[in-house]
C-alpha cells in the first residue's frame, strides 16, 4: 500500500501546482495557505512512506520488456527524498514574503510546486530510465523559474541553462542505452548491473561511455568545464536559486552520478581504471576552481554560486574514490552542504530583499541592522569553512578519511585540494561576516538606519536552517551510521 503513496507524493505537488493559476483565490493569503498546506502534506506523505523502510519495485507504466517507469525505496532514496521533503516547506514559506512584490506569483508558484514533485520522482526512481525521465522533466519545470523576471539577463541565463542541460542529457542517454545492452537490468543495485558475459571485450568502450554519462549528469552537478550556467542562473529569484544550489537541480546531478557509479556501472568495474583517475581529476580541479572564483567575485549570489560549484565537487570527489567510505563521505556532504548552502542563500536573499543591494561591499554594517539574517549567515559561513562542531566539519572529515583509507595516490592530492578550498572558503565567507559586523570606524550607520530584519516568514526558515547546521555538527552519529549502512548494502 505504501507503494501507491509514493505515486501520490509525486503527483500531488505536480497536480496541485497546475491548479494554482486556475483556482479562484479571493485573497493572496488563501493562495499562500493552499501552497504551504500542499507542501506540508506532500512532505508528510514522504516521511510516512520512508518510515516504512525499503520497498520492492513498484511499476507504474510499462513500455517494452525491461522498460518502465518504476519506483522503490532504498537507502539512497531515503537520503535524497528525506532531505528534499525537509527543506522544501521552509523554502516555500520563505518565498511567500520574498515574492510579494515580484509579480506573476501564480505562474511562479505553479512551477515551484511542480518542481517539488518532479524532484521526488528522481529520488524514488527505481531504475535508470525512470530517473532519466524525471531528470529531463526537472529541466523543463525549472527553466521558467530561472527566466521568471523576463529581463534580458534572465532570458539569456535560462537559455544557457536549457542548452547545457539538454546537451548533458544527450550524453547521459548514451549511458542508459549501453546499460540496457550490456547490463542485466536497468534497476539500481548496489555494486552495479553490468553483465560479465555481455561485456566481453567491450570493457574499454564502456569506460568511455561511463565518462560521457558522468559528464552528462555532471552538467547539473556543475562540474568544470560545464559549470558556467550556475552562476549565471543567479538572476532568478532567491527562493529559486536557493533550491537550484542546495536541493533540487544540483543535488539531482550529484545524486544521478552516485546512482550511475555505485548502482549501475559498479565500482568493481570502474575502480583502478583510467576513467576513475580522469573523473577524480575533474572533481579536484573543480573544487579549487570554484572557490578561487568565489574569492574574486563581488556579487553576493554569484559568490555563493561559485561556492556551490566547489562544494558539489566535494560530493563528486567522494563518489570517485569508489569505496564504501567514499560513498559515506559523499552522502555526508550532500546533506550537510544542502543545509549550509540553503541557509546562506536565504540570508543573501533576505539582505537583497530588504536593501535592494546585491554586492559584498554594500554589506558594511548590515550585521548591526539585520542581526538575525547575518547571525544565521555567520553560522552557515563557519559551517562551510569546516569549523569543528558544525555540519561542514563532519562531512569534510569523512571525505578526508575516505581518501586516506583508499590508498589511492591521486586521492591524497584531493586532500590537498580540500585544504586549499577550506582556506579560500574562509577568505570569501569571513570577508562578508567581518564587513557586516565590523565595518570601518568612520562608517555612517545613519545611511542604513531604516534597514531591518525581514518578517517571520523569511526569518523562521533561516533560524531553522542555522539550527540544522549546528545539530548536524554535534549530533551526527546516527546519521553517519545510517550512511555507513547504506554503503554496506543494508538498505
N, C-alpha and C positions, 0 to 999 in steps of 0.2 A: 504493500500500500504506500509506503514511503517513496517508492519509485515514482508514483504518479504526482506526488507533492513536489518532486524535483521539477517536473514539467510545469506545474503551477507557479513555482518560484521564478522560472524563466519567463513564462508568458505574462504573468501578472503585471510587472512594470512595463512590458512592451505594449500590451493592450491598454493598460491604464494611461500610459504616455500618449498613445494615439488619441485617446478620448479628451485630453486636456484642451485642445483648441475647439472641440465640439460641444463640450458641456457648457451650459449657460450659467456660469458663476455670476452671482449678483454682486459680489464683493471680492476684492483681491484676497482678503483673508480666507474666504471659503476655498479658493483655489489652493492656497498655501496649506491649509488644513488637509485637504484632499491629498496633496502630494506627499506631505510628511506621513500621513497615515498609510498611504500606499507603500511608501518606502519602508516604514517600520513593520508593516505586515509581511512584506517580502523578506525582510531580514529575519523576522520571527520564524517564518516557514523554513528558511535556510538553516537556521540554528536548530530547528526541530528535526529536520532530516539528517543533519550532521550528527546530532546527539545519538541517533540510532546506529552509528558506526558504518562500516563499509557495506556495500550492496553488490549484488550481481548486476550484470549489464542489462539495461532497460532499452529495448529497441523501440523507437517511435515510428520511424519511416524506413522501409526497405526499398532500395533502388534496384540493385542487382545482387547476385550472390556475393556475399562478403562486403557489400557496400550499404551502409545505412546511417541514419542519424540516431545515435545512441548515447545514453548517459549511464554513469555509475558513480559511486563514491569510493574513493580510495584515500590514502593518506595525503597525497598531493592536492586532491580536491578539497579536503578539509582545510588545508592551509590557505589556499587561494580564495575559496568561497567564503571561509570564515573571516578573512581579512577584509574582503570587499564588503561583506554584509555589516561589518562593524563601522567602517569608515564612511560608507555612502550616506547613511542617515545624517551624520554630522556635517558632511559637505553640503547636503541638501538644505539643512537648517541654515547654514552659513549663507547659502545662495539667496535665501529669501530676502535678507536685508541688503546684500550686495547688489542684487538685480533690480532693486526697487525703482531705480531711475534709468536703467539701461535700455528699456524698450523691447518690444517683441517678446515679452515674457512667456506667453503661451507656447510659441514655437520653440523657444529655448528650453523650457521645462519638458516639452514633448520629447525632444531628442535626448535630453538629460536623463529622463526616466527610462527611455528605451535602451539607452546605453547600459544601464544597470542590468537589465535582463540579458542583454547580449553578452556582457562580461561574465555573468553567471553561467551562460551557455558554454563559454570557453572553459570555465572551471569544472563543470560537471561532465564535459565531453569524455566519452569512454574510449574514443579512438581518434586516429589522425584525421580522418575525413570529417568527423563531427566537429573537431576543434577547428579545422581549417574553415569550415562553413561559417562558424560564428566569428572566427578571426577576421574574415572578409566583411561580415556584417558590421563588425566594430568600426572598421574604416568608414563605412557608409553612414553610420549614425553619429560619428564624431566630426566628420568634415563640416557639417552645418554648424556645429558648436564652435569650431575654430573660426569660421567666417561670419560669426553672429553679428558683429558690428557693421559688416558690409563696407567697411572702409577699404581703401586700396591695399594697405599692408595686410589686412585680414584676408582679403581675397587671394593675394599672392601667397600668403602663408598656407592657406587651405589647399591651393593648387599644388604647392611643393609637397605638402603632407600627403595629398592624394597620389601624386605621381610616384613618390618614394614608396608608399605603402603598396600600390598596385604592382610596382616593379619587384618589390620584395616578395609579394605573394606569388608571383610567377616562379621565382626560384624555389620557394617553399613547396609549390605544387610539384616540382620535379622530384623533391624528396618523397612526397606522398605517392607518386606514381611508381617510383622504384621500390618503395616499401611494399606496395601492392604486388609487385612482380617477384621480389626476392625475399619477402617476409612471409612467415607462416600465417600472420593475421595483421590487421591494422589496429587491433586493440592495444592499449597501452599495458605493457607488462614490464615490471622492473627487471632489468637485465637485458632487455631488447627482444625483438621478434624476428630477427633475420634467420633464414633457414640455411644451415650449413650446406645442405645438399644443393640448394638452388644457387648459392653464391658461386661455387666452383672457382673459376679463375677470374671472376668479376670483382674481387675484393678491391683492387686498385681503383676501378671505376666507381664503386660505391663510396670510397673515401672522398672522391671528388664530389659526388652527389651530396654527401653529408655536408661538405664545406659550402656548397651552393645553398642548401636548405638552411644551414646555420646562418649564413649571411642574409638570407631572405627573411627569416624571423628576426634577425639582428637589426633590421630596419626599425621596427617598433621598439626594440631594446636600445636603440640609439648608439650602436657600436660604430666606431670610426671605420671607414670614412662616410658612413651613411647616417650621420647624426645631425646634420645641419638643419634639418626640418624642425627639430625640437625647440631650439632657442627661438626660431622664427615664429613658432606656434604660440609663443608667449603673448601675442597680441590678443588672444582670446580672453574673455572674462576670467577672473581669477578662480571661480569655482570650477571652471573647465580645466584650466592649467593645473590646478591642484590635483584633479583626478587624472589628467594626462600624465603628470610627472610622478604621481605617487601610487595610483591604484590601477586604473583601467588600462590605458594603452601600453605604456612602457612595461608595466608588470605583466601584461599579457604576453609581451615579447619575450621576456626572460622565462616566463612560465612555459611558453612554447619551446624554448631552447632546452629547458630541463626535460620536457617530455621527449623531444627529439633525441637527446643524448642518452638519457638513462632508461627511457621506456620504449624506444623504438629501435634505434641502431644498436644501443647497448655499449657500455663502457668496455666490456671484454674485447669487442671488435675494434674499438677506437683507441684504447689506451696503448701508448708506446709507439703509435704510428706517427707519420709526419703531420697528419692533419691535426692531431692533438696539439702539437707544438705551434702550428700555424694559428689555430683559434685562440690558444692561450696568449700568444704574442699580440694578437689583435686586442684582446681584453686588457692586457697590461698596458699597451700603448694608450688605449682609450682612457684608462684610469688617470694617467699622468696628463694626457691631452686635455681632458675635461676640466680638471681642477686648475690647470695652467690658464686656460681660457677664462675660467671663473674669476681668478685672481686679478685679471686685467679688466674685466667687464664692470661698467659703472651703472648700467640699468639693472635695477634690483631683480626683476623677473628673469632677465636673461642670465644674470649671475647665478641665480638658483637653477636655471635650466642647464647651464654647463655643469653645475654641481651634480645634477641628476645624471647627465651623460657619464660622468666619472663614477658615480656610485652604482649605476646599473651594471657597469663592468666589474665592480666588486663581485656581484652575484654571478656574472658570467665567468669570472676567474675561478670562483668556487666550482662551477659546473665543469670547467675544462680540466680541473685537477683529476676528475673522473674516478673518485674513490668515495666510499660511504661518508667519510669525514668531509670531503669536498661538498657533497650534497647537503650535509648538515650546515656547513658554513654558508652555502648559497641560500638555503631556506631561512637561515638566521637573518641574513642581511636583507633578503626580500621583505620580510616582515618588519624588521627594525627600521629600515630605510623608509618604508611606506609611512610609518607613524611619524618619524622625524621630519620627512620632507613635506608631508601634507600640513604639518604644524607650521613649518617655516613659510610655505607658500601662502597659507591662510593669513599668517601675520603680515606678510608683504602686501597681500591684497587689502587687508584692513588699513594699513598705512596709506596705500594709494587711494582707497575709497574715502578716507577721512580728510586727506590733504590735497588730493588731485596731483600729487607729485610722484615721480617714478624713479628717481636716481638716488644712488647711495649718498652722494654729497648733500642731498636735500634732507637727510635724516638727522642732521645735527640737532641735539637737544630733544628729540622726539620722545626719548625714553621717559623724561620727566612728565610729559603731557599725556603719553599713552602707556602707562606702566603695565597694564595687563598685556597689551599686544607685544611690547618689547621684552617683558619678563618671560612670556612664553617663547618668543623668538630666541632669547638667550639660552633657554633650556634646549631647544632644538639645535642651536648652533653648537653648544657644548657636546650634545649627543653625536652630531655629525663629525665632530673632531675626534671622538673616541675617548672622551673623558671617563675614567672608571666610575661605576655607579649609574651610568646611563646606557641606553639601548645600544648606541653605536660601539661601545667598548666590547660588549658581548659578541656581536656579530664579527667585528674585526679580529677579535681573539680567536674565534672559531675558524675563520678563514686562514689566519696565520698558522694555527695548529695543523690544519689540513695540509697546508703547503709543506710544513716541516716533515710531517709523517709520510708524505707522498714519496719522498726520496727522489723527487724529480728536480733536476738541477735548474730547469727553467722556472719552476715554481718558486725556487729560492729567490730568483730575481724578482718574482712577483711580490715577495715580502718587502723588498726594497721599494717597489712601486707603491705599495700600501703606505709605507713610512713617508715617502715624498708627498703622497696625497694628503696624509694627515697634517703635515706641516703647512701645505698650501691651503688646506681647508681652514686651519686655524687663522691664517692670514686673511682670507676673504670673508670669513664669518665674523671673526672678532673685530674686524675693521668696522662692521656695521654696529656691533654692540657698543664699542668704545665711542663711536660718533654719537650714538643715540643717548648714552648716559653721561658721557664726559666730553662735551664739546669744548671748544676753545674758551679761555677765561673771559674774553670780551664778547661772548655770544649774547645776542639780544633775544631774551625769551619773550619779549613783548611781540615780536614778529610772529610767534606761533601761539599766542595766548588763547586763541579760540579753538585750538586743536584739542581733541579729547578721544578717549577710547570709544569704539562703536557700541551699539546696543547689545543686549544679551544674546540675540540670535547669532551674532558673529563671535562674541567673546566666549560663549559656552563651548563651542567646538574647539577653540584654541586651548582653553583650560583642560578639556578632556584629553586632547592630543598631547599636551605637555605632560599631563599626569601619566599618560601611557608611556612616554619616553622614560620617565623615572621608574615606573613599575616594571617595565621590561628590563631595565638595568639592574634592579635589585631582587626581582622575583622571577628570574628567567629559567630556573632549574627545571620545573615541569615541562615547559615548552621545549627546551633544548632536548630533554629526554624523549619527548614526542617526535621531534625531528630525527633523533637517532633511531627510533623505532621505525620510522618511515624508510630511512636509508638502509635498514637491515631487512626490510621486506615484511615487517609485521603488519603494516597497514597498506 
